[in-house]
Amino acid sequence: MRRYGGVTRVGRIGEAAARASQPARSVEEFFEAVKRVIQPVLRFDVCACVTVDPQTLMNTGGDYRDGLPSAMMPRMLDIEYREGDANDLADLAARPTPVGLLSRETSGNLDLSPRYRDIMRPLGFRDELRVLLRDRHGAWGALVMGRGNDAPPFGSADLAAAASLVQPLGAALRRLHLTRLAEEDASAVAPGLVLLDGDHQVVHVTPTVAMWFDDLAHAGGVAAGDHGLPPAVYAMAAAVQAPGAAASHTSWMHSRRHGRVRLHAWSLDEPTTTSARTAVVVERAGPAEHIALIVAAYGLTPRERDITALVLRGRSTADISRSAGLSPHTVQDHLKAVFDKTGVRSRRDLVAALFARHYLPDVTPAASTPQRRPPSRPGATPE
């Protein structure tokens, strides 16, 4: 892996990295700028740059070009979301300073860590430094850094430098997400609007509708002459026009091109210049909506939803009891109901199952990107 040049004061490394990342318009550009600044200080030999769902801490992608070989990713994800290990993201999220060094978390006995035994040691790495990137609004990503066996060990100065990255890069990564959403809304992936009359015939469509619904229609088998609208659109229009129905309705669909998308339908009760009675909007479903999809898919109650979200963030029964104002016994009863509905037997199985079913399809394209093999010696030229 290449080495980056330049020298930056340790105490200001986070601010410098955030400034360098400002021109970025993609996750890859963002993390490339960050690595260029922090590498002379933290001197890593591999660095996986992860984006996470702020509601659940689930991996949603990132930049793995300077991370571990792609063949190691299935085992890495299995350990992270099923088997469990020291220094995982949920553990970091519970700390005032979300930085961890694997050797310290295992009290120097790295063989206790399946991540070390199965991945790091076979590849010739001595330790792993993790930092969760978060601001006051939530966690947005993480950096997972490793050093080779013949490199100096990570020390207190490295932990201090990593801690300085938490807030500046967390805020910068959140701003990047907001910028990308704004740019998408002004581009070809802007939301689409459909207006339907009382008989659910199309009155008006915006130009972006074809981009969304042509893809969605593949699974629906739509007849010719109806603008390629999938059956779900008509079902939603009927739902909001039914006697006694709510004025709006929201649902989700899966698009092969765009992933999960959200559908909104409104009843237009006020007179308009057209015969439109129903408006339907289609747009991309954001990362924070995964938990809503999970709730709908498994029929979780509002209380079970809240407890599931806390479990995904690594909270203990005692923590959940305090946060929810429930007795530990009641929390356990709710957890048992969640386990029954999702078909698992433990907290760890719940995290693994929800990741595999609802997040892994979105992560796989990024995780399968060709990666550079870590060097046998720090600073060596990659193969």
N, C-alpha and C positions, 0 to 999 in steps of 0.2 A: 504494500500500500504506500502511496506517495506521502511524503512529509510536507507539511506546510511551513512556510517561512514566516518571519516576523516575530516581534516580541511585544507582549502586552502585560501590563501590571496585573498581578493576580487579583487584587481587590476590585479592579474595574473591568474584569474580563466579561462579566455579564452585560454591562452597558455597551461595551465595545462590540460584542457579538450581536446584540440587538440592533445597533446602528448599522452594522454591516448587512444585516438581513432585510433592512427596510425596502430596498428595491425589488425584492423577490416577489414573483407572481405565481409561484408554485411551491409545493412542499419540498420538492427536490432542490430548487434554487435556494429556498430558505435554509435548509439544513447544510447545503454546500457552503454557503456563506458563514454559517455558524461554525462548521468544522474548520474552515480556513483560519478563523480567529482563535479558537480554543485549543487547537492541536499543539502549538508551540508551548502552551502552559501545561496542559494535561497529558500530552505526549502519549496518546493512546495508539495502539496498533490496529485495533478494530473499533468501529463505532456504529452501532445500529441506532437509527433515528426513528422514533416511533410516534405516531399520532394516536390519541386515545379519545374515546367517547367521554365527555366530561361528566355524564350522568352515571356511567357504569365502570369507567376505567378500562373498558374493553379495547383491544388493539383494533384500529380502523385503517391501518396502512402505515405509510411513512417512506423513508429512504434507507434502503438496505445495501446500497452499492459498496459501502465500506464496512459492512457487517460480516457475519459468519457466512460460510458457504450455504447456498440455498438448500442443499440436501439436509442440513441440520435443522431447518426451520420446523418441520413437523414435530421433531422431538422437543425442541425449544418451546413450542406452543403447548405441547402436551404437558410439559412440566409446569408451565406458567398457569394454565387454566384447568388442569385436572389433578396432577400429582401434588403440586405445591412445593415451595422451596423458600429458603430464607431470601430476604431482600427482594421480594416480588413487589409489583406496583401497588397492590392494595396495602401492603405493609408500609411502604413509603408514604402513601397518602395519609396514614394515620399519625404521621410524625410532624412536629412543628417545623422541622427542616427536612424536607423529603429527599435526603441524600443517604446512600448506603454503600458500604464496601463489603463484598461477600466474605472476605477473610475475617473481618471484625464481627459480622453477624453470625458466623459459625465459631467464634472464639478461637480462630486460628486452625480449626480442624475442617479444612475444606472438603475432605472426603465425606462429610455429612451432607453435602449439597449434591443432589442428582445432576444439577446443571454443570457443576464442576466435573463430576465423575464421567458423565456421558458426553459432554461437549467440550468444555474448556481444556481439561487435561489431555485428551487425545489430540487436540489441535495445538498444544504447546503453549497455553496461556496460564498465567499464574494467578490472576485475580480479575474481578469484575467490579467496576464502579458504576452505580446507577444514580441518575438524578431525574426527578419528576418535575416537569416544567408547568408551573401553575401560577395563577394570579388570584385575586380575590373572587373572581367569577368561577373558578374551577380549574381542574387539571386539563391540559391540552396536548401534552406529549411527554416524551421521555428520551433521555440519552442513555444508552447502554454501552459502556466503554471497557475495553480489555487491553491488558499488556502481556507481552510475551514473557517466557520464563527467564530470558537473559536481559530483560529490562529492569530498571529499579522498581521496587514495589511502590504502589500508591501509598501516600502518607497523609499527614494532617494538613499540609499545605494544599494537597490536591483536593481533599474534602472541602476545605474552605473555598477554593476556587470553584468547585462544583456548586457549592451552596450559593455563590454569587450569581449563578445562572438561573436559579429557580424563577424568581419574579420577573426579571427583564425579558427572558425568553418566553415565559408563560404568557405575558401580556403581548409580546410581539407575535407569537403564534396565534393567539386569539384574534388579533387585528388582521392577520393574514387570512384567517377563515372568513372574517367579515368582509374583507376586500374581495375575496374570491366570490362570495355570495352576491355582492353588489355587481361585480363584473358579469357574473352569469345571468343576473336578472336583466342586464342591458344587452345581452347577446342572444345567440340562437337558442340558448337553453332557458330563456325567460319563461315564466309561467304562461300556460295557454288558457284562454277563456272561450267557453261555448255558451251561447244563449239558445234556449229551447222554448217552443211555444207550449200551449196547453196540451197538445197531442204529442209532445216530445219530439217535434220536428225541428230541425236546425234552423234558427233564425240568423245567427251570426257566429263566425269563428274568427279568432285572431290568427295571424300568419303562423304562429308557433305551434298551433294545435296539431298540424300534420306531423311535425317533428316528434311530438309526444305520442300521439295516438296511432300513427302508422306502426310504431314499434309495439305498443300495447295490443293492437288489433291482432297480432300474429297468434295470440293464444285464444282469441275470442271468436274468430270466424265471422266477420262482419259482412253483411250484404252490401252489394255495390250501390252507390248513390247516396250513402248516408255519411259521407265525410270520413269513413273509417273509424267511427266511434265504437269502442268496445261495449259489450252489454252492460258492464258495471255503470257506465254513465247514465244509461236509461234507467237502470235500477235505482240509482241515487235520485234522479229527477222524480221518479214515481214516489220514492220514500218521502221527499220533502213536500210533495203535493197531496199526500194522503190526508184524509180528514183527521184533524187532531194532532198532526205531526209537528215536530219542532221545525222552526223556520230554517234550520241549517242542518247539514249532515256531513260527517267526515269519514273517509275510508282510505284504505291503502291498497295498492296493487304492486306487483313486481314487473319491472320492465327489463328485458334482457340488455338493452342498450344503456339505460340510466339507473339500474338498480331499483331500489324501493322508491316509489313515487306516491305522493299524497293527492287525494281527490277531495275537493270541497264542493258542496252543492248548497245553494240558497234559493229560497222561494222569494220571487219578486212580487210582493203584494202591492207595491205602489204603482200607479199608472206610469207607463213608459211610452216613448215615441214609437215603439215596435210592439209586436204581439208577444214578446218574450215573457215567459212566466217563471223560468228557472235559469239560474246561472251556475255553471260548473267550471271550476278552476282545477287545473292539473299542475303540479310543481314537484320538485325534488323533495324527498323526505330527508331532513337533516339527521346527523348522528344522534342528537339528543332524543330523537323519536323512536329509537330502537326499543327503549323500555316500554313505550306505549304499544308498540307492535307485540312485544312479548306479553304484556298484560292482556291484550285482546286475544292473542292466539291461545293462551292457556286458561282464560276465564278467571284470572286472579281478581280478588276483591281489591278495593282501594287500599285497605290495610295491608293485604298480602303484597300488593305492588310496592308500597313504601318499604316493607321489610325486605323484599327481594332486592330493591335498589341498594339498601344498606349492606346486605350480604355481599353483593357484587363489589362493594367498596371495601370489603374486608373487615367490617365492623363485627365485634363480638356480641354475644347475647346480652351481656351487661350493658354495652354501649347502646345497643338497639333498645333495650328496656328503658334506659334514661332518655334517649331521644324521642321515643314514641309515647312515653308516659304509661308503659305497660309493665306488668310483673314479668320476671323472667319465664315463669311457667306459661303465661299467655303468649309470650313471644315464641316459645317452643311449640305451642299448639298451632300458631299461624305458620311456622316453618314446616311442621308436619303436613299441613294442608297444601303448602306450596310444593313440597316434595311429591305428594300424591298426584297433584295436577300435572306436574312436569315430568313425572316418571323417574325420579332420582331418589337416592337414599341418603345423601349427605350434602353439606354445604359445598364441598369441593366438587362433587359431581354436578351440583346445580350450576356452578360457575362454568365448568367444562362443557356441560350440555348446551347452555345458552350461547356460549362463545361459538361452539361448533355449528349450531343450528342457525344462528342469526348474524354472526360477525365474520366467520371464516370465509364465506364466499366473497365478501368485500375486500378482505385482506389478501387473499390468494394471488391476485394479479401482481400486487406490489411485492409480495414475498417471493414470487417466482422469478423476479427480475434477475438476470445474470449478475453474479456478484464476484468480486475479486477474492481470490483465496488468500486468507491471512498468511503473512510471511512467516518463515521458520525463524527469522531473526528480525527484531525490530529495525525498521528502516530498510529492509531488503527490498529489492525490486520484485513485484508480484509476478507470478507465472502468467 
